Amino acid sequence: MRWTSDTRGKAAGGVLAALLGAGIPALVGAALHGHAGEPYRETRLYFGTQRTDGRPPVAKGEFMRFLDREITPDFPEGLTLRDGYGQWRGEDGTIVREASYEVVLLYPEKEATARGDRVERIRRAYEEQFRQDSVGRSDDELEADF
């Protein structure tokens, strides 16, 4: 086998290496830090169905009426509803397992204070109406586009 030296090949290889060295980190950075839209807040609400007064769990129809009456008017642009199954530890140490509903709300970050007040009103209404100890809430900042 005979080895030859080609200046053009070395120059092209060097240019290719430089482009890859500069381009790959830029592409990865763009993929990891790209903008998907505007700043939004995502709030997730976790509604349990077991009542503290011993009555039967909150039925799907009851929850849908609550959704229509209490949540939709405050978030008419849309929401996501998921059936769930949750568990938590009661004050006596017993693990309580129950069917649950998760509601996902998205709204502009600039409306976070006003929308947060609406979310708290919804949580209190559910706790009172269905005899719940609490309604779980989680919030996250993200970017969204519709």
C-alpha distance (Angstrom), angle and dihedral (degrees) to the residues before:
residue distance angle dihedral
M1 . . .
R2 3.76 . .
W3 3.82 122.4 .
T4 3.76 118.5 -149.0
S5 3.74 132.0 -171.9
D6 3.78 119.0 -129.8
T7 3.78 117.3 -174.6
R8 3.80 92.0 -163.4
G9 3.81 91.6 55.5
K10 3.78 92.1 49.6
A11 3.81 91.7 49.0
A12 3.80 92.6 47.8
G13 3.80 91.0 47.5
G14 3.78 90.4 51.0
V15 3.78 92.5 49.9
L16 3.80 90.8 47.6
A17 3.80 91.4 49.8
A18 3.81 91.1 49.6
L19 3.80 92.5 49.2
L20 3.78 92.9 47.9
G21 3.79 91.5 45.5
A22 3.79 91.9 52.9
G23 3.79 98.4 33.1
I24 3.79 103.5 49.0
P25 3.83 96.0 55.9
A26 3.80 89.6 46.6
L27 3.82 92.0 50.7
V28 3.80 92.5 46.5
G29 3.80 90.8 47.0
A30 3.78 91.5 50.6
A31 3.79 91.3 49.2
L32 3.79 92.9 48.9
H33 3.80 97.1 41.3
G34 3.78 102.8 28.4
H35 3.77 118.6 135.9
A36 3.79 113.4 -113.6
G37 3.76 94.4 -176.1
E38 3.77 140.1 -67.0
P39 3.83 127.7 -14.2
Y40 3.79 109.2 -85.0
R41 3.78 138.2 173.3
E42 3.78 120.7 -131.8
T43 3.79 116.1 -156.2
R44 3.78 121.2 -173.0
L45 3.78 120.2 -164.1
Y46 3.80 121.9 -162.6
F47 3.79 114.5 -154.9
G48 3.79 116.8 -168.8
T49 3.78 120.4 -155.3
Q50 3.84 104.5 -150.2
R51 3.79 111.6 101.2
T52 3.79 122.6 -142.0
D53 3.83 92.2 -138.9
G54 3.83 94.5 64.5
R55 3.80 95.9 -110.1
P56 3.83 118.3 135.2
P57 3.81 117.3 -75.0
V58 3.79 119.9 -84.0
A59 3.81 105.8 -81.9
K60 3.80 123.9 -135.8
G61 3.81 91.9 -109.2
E62 3.81 91.7 52.0
F63 3.77 90.8 50.4
M64 3.81 92.9 47.5
R65 3.80 90.3 52.7
F66 3.83 88.8 50.3
L67 3.81 89.8 49.4
D68 3.80 91.8 50.4
R69 3.79 94.7 45.0
E70 3.82 103.7 36.1
I71 3.82 110.6 21.7
T72 3.81 108.5 29.7
P73 3.85 95.0 56.9
D74 3.83 89.9 56.4
F75 3.83 94.6 42.6
P76 3.82 104.6 30.6
E77 3.82 93.8 152.9
G78 3.79 89.7 72.6
L79 3.78 148.5 -79.1
T80 3.78 140.9 -161.4
L81 3.80 123.3 -115.7
R82 3.79 121.5 -162.3
D83 3.77 130.2 -177.8
G84 3.77 110.7 -128.9
Y85 3.74 146.2 175.6
G86 3.76 119.0 -138.1
Q87 3.72 142.6 174.1
W88 3.77 136.0 -160.8
R89 3.78 139.2 171.5
G90 3.78 115.4 -103.9
E91 3.79 124.0 -141.6
D92 3.82 89.8 -96.6
G93 3.83 90.7 55.8
T94 3.80 95.0 -106.3
I95 3.80 117.5 137.3
V96 3.80 109.8 -123.5
R97 3.81 117.2 -157.1
E98 3.77 120.9 -167.2
A99 3.76 146.8 156.8
S100 3.77 110.7 -99.9
Y101 3.78 143.8 -179.9
E102 3.79 125.4 -128.8
V103 3.79 118.6 -156.9
V104 3.80 118.0 -166.0
L105 3.80 117.4 -159.3
L106 3.82 126.4 -172.1
Y107 3.78 122.6 -167.9
P108 3.81 138.0 155.1
E109 3.80 114.1 -77.6
K110 3.81 89.7 -128.0
E111 3.84 87.7 64.6
A112 3.82 94.8 48.8
T113 3.81 96.9 111.2
A114 3.80 96.5 49.4
R115 3.80 93.4 40.3
G116 3.81 90.6 46.8
D117 3.81 89.0 57.9
R118 3.82 89.4 52.6
V119 3.81 90.7 49.7
E120 3.81 91.0 53.2
R121 3.82 90.8 50.2
I122 3.83 89.2 52.1
R123 3.80 91.8 49.9
R124 3.82 92.6 50.7
A125 3.82 92.0 46.6
Y126 3.83 92.2 53.4
E127 3.81 93.2 45.7
E128 3.79 91.1 51.6
Q129 3.80 98.7 40.6
F130 3.82 96.8 45.6
R131 3.82 100.7 30.3
Q132 3.82 95.5 -114.8
D133 3.80 127.1 165.1
S134 3.79 90.1 -141.4
V135 3.79 147.5 -25.8
G136 3.80 113.1 -128.1
R137 3.79 119.8 -126.4
S138 3.79 133.6 -170.7
D139 3.80 128.0 177.7
D140 3.77 131.8 -162.6
E141 3.78 135.2 176.9
L142 3.80 116.8 -130.2
E143 3.76 144.2 144.3
A144 3.77 121.6 -101.1
D145 3.76 139.5 176.0
F146 3.79 128.6 -167.7
